[in-house]
Amino acid sequence: MMSLLQLNSLARDEFVRVIGPVFEHSPWIAQETWAKRPFTSAEKLNAQLCEAVNIAGQEKQLALIRAHPDLVGRAALAGTLTRESTGEQASAGLNQLSPDEITLFQKQNDAYKNKFNFPFVICARLNKKEAILAGFERRLKNSREQEIKTALEEIFKIAELRLRDLITN
């Protein structure tokens, strides 16, 4: 945990080391946001981080979406997720699935990726396995444009929660 005052005083590389993991494997967002210091609140920092994504263009946005792991995917089963993703998937109960549930998640991941060409992203900390499975069903009916928008909205929720974990008030 770090205060906003401490965060605002960090050199660029250190800021990126601390804030970079807020967005899965996408330190460019923290790099582009660092110059907007000082941040007067965690909410303002979060807004600036999200703005960096919003103005980045679709290629970078898709790279951000694709940086996210499949839920209950190979990385989760192999134990190679980031510390943040491991905790988030566990909070949704995804680390306690039966073999049949694992197969169902993998089938849904594959269907989603085949349709949209990027992984299904949902804020696992705000959902449980039943809601996530229902999300697959509902969102598979969307257009690619709708899903890009929805995936980014979910990423922003994930980032906000991760940021709250880092900053003391």
C-alpha positions in Angstrom: 0.0 0.0 0.0 1.2 3.5 -0.8 -0.2 7.0 -0.2 -1.1 9.2 -3.1 1.6 11.6 -2.0 4.2 8.8 -2.3 2.8 7.7 -5.6 3.0 11.2 -7.0 6.6 11.5 -6.0 7.8 8.3 -7.8 10.1 8.4 -10.8 8.6 7.2 -14.0 10.1 3.7 -13.9 9.1 3.1 -10.3 5.6 4.5 -11.0 5.3 2.0 -13.8 6.5 -0.9 -11.6 3.9 0.0 -9.0 0.9 1.0 -11.2 1.7 -1.2 -14.3 0.1 -4.4 -12.9 -3.3 -2.6 -12.4 -3.8 -3.3 -16.1 -2.8 -6.9 -17.0 0.6 -7.1 -18.8 0.1 -3.6 -20.1 2.6 -1.2 -18.5 2.2 1.2 -21.4 -0.9 2.6 -19.7 1.0 3.6 -16.5 3.9 4.9 -18.7 1.5 7.2 -20.5 -0.3 8.3 -17.4 2.8 9.2 -15.3 3.2 12.6 -16.9 -0.3 13.7 -15.7 0.9 13.8 -12.1 0.1 15.0 -9.5 -3.1 13.0 -8.9 -5.3 14.6 -6.3 -7.3 11.4 -5.6 -7.3 7.7 -6.5 -10.4 8.3 -8.5 -8.6 11.0 -10.6 -5.7 8.6 -11.2 -8.1 5.9 -12.2 -9.8 8.2 -14.6 -6.5 9.2 -16.2 -5.5 5.5 -16.6 -8.8 4.7 -18.2 -8.5 7.8 -20.5 -5.1 6.5 -21.7 -6.9 3.3 -22.8 -9.8 5.1 -24.3 -7.6 7.3 -26.6 -5.1 4.6 -27.4 -7.0 3.3 -30.5 -8.4 -0.1 -31.2 -5.1 -1.9 -31.9 -3.8 -1.1 -28.4 -7.2 -1.7 -26.8 -7.3 -5.2 -28.4 -3.8 -5.9 -27.2 -4.9 -5.0 -23.7 -8.0 -7.3 -23.9 -5.8 -10.1 -25.3 -3.3 -9.6 -22.4 -6.0 -11.1 -20.1 -6.0 -14.8 -19.3 -8.8 -17.2 -20.0 -10.9 -17.8 -16.9 -10.0 -21.3 -15.7 -7.7 -21.5 -18.7 -4.3 -23.2 -19.1 -2.4 -20.5 -17.2 -4.8 -20.8 -14.2 -4.6 -24.6 -14.2 -0.8 -24.5 -14.5 -0.5 -21.9 -11.7 1.1 -19.3 -14.0 -1.4 -16.4 -13.7 -0.3 -13.1 -12.2 -0.7 -12.8 -8.5 -3.6 -10.4 -9.1 -5.4 -12.7 -11.5 -5.0 -15.7 -9.3 -6.6 -14.0 -6.4 -9.4 -12.6 -8.5 -10.3 -15.9 -10.1 -10.2 -17.5 -6.6 -12.6 -14.8 -5.2 -15.1 -16.0 -7.8 -14.7 -19.6 -6.7 -13.0 -20.5 -10.0 -10.2 -22.4 -8.2 -12.7 -24.9 -6.7 -14.5 -26.2 -9.8 -15.4 -29.8 -10.6 -13.8 -31.4 -13.7 -17.1 -31.0 -15.5 -17.2 -27.3 -14.6 -13.6 -26.8 -15.8 -14.6 -28.5 -19.1 -17.6 -26.1 -19.4 -15.5 -23.0 -18.8 -13.0 -24.2 -21.4 -15.7 -24.9 -23.9 -17.2 -21.4 -23.3 -13.7 -19.8 -23.6 -13.1 -21.5 -26.9 -16.6 -20.5 -28.3 -16.0 -16.9 -27.2 -12.5 -16.7 -28.6 -13.5 -18.3 -31.9 -16.2 -15.7 -32.3 -14.4 -12.5 -31.1 -10.7 -13.4 -31.4 -9.9 -12.3 -27.9 -10.5 -13.8 -24.4 -13.7 -13.3 -22.4 -13.0 -10.7 -19.8 -15.2 -10.1 -16.7 -14.4 -8.6 -13.3 -14.2 -11.9 -11.4 -14.1 -10.1 -8.0 -17.6 -8.8 -8.7 -19.0 -12.1 -9.9 -19.3 -15.8 -8.9 -19.1 -18.8 -11.3 -22.8 -18.9 -12.0 -22.9 -15.2 -13.0 -19.7 -15.7 -15.1 -21.2 -18.7 -17.0 -24.4 -16.7 -17.6 -22.2 -13.8 -18.9 -20.7 -16.1 -21.5 -24.2 -17.1 -22.7 -25.4 -13.5 -22.8 -22.3 -12.0 -24.3 -21.8 -14.6 -27.0 -24.9 -13.0 -28.7 -23.2 -9.6 -28.9 -21.5 -8.0 -31.9 -17.7 -7.7 -31.8 -18.0 -4.0 -31.3 -20.3 -4.5 -28.3 -17.8 -7.0 -26.9 -14.8 -4.8 -27.3 -16.7 -2.1 -25.4 -17.9 -4.5 -22.7 -14.5 -6.1 -22.3 -12.9 -2.6 -21.7 -15.7 -1.7 -19.2 -14.9 -4.9 -17.3 -11.1 -4.2 -17.5 -11.8 -0.8 -16.0 -13.6 -2.4 -13.1 -10.7 -4.8 -12.5 -8.2 -1.9 -12.7 -10.2 0.2 -10.2 -10.3 -2.6 -7.7 -6.6 -3.3 -8.2 -5.8 0.4 -7.7 -7.8 0.5 -4.5 -5.7 -2.3 -3.2 -2.5 -0.3 -3.9 -3.4 3.2 -2.6 -4.1 4.2 1.0 -6.4 7.1 1.6 
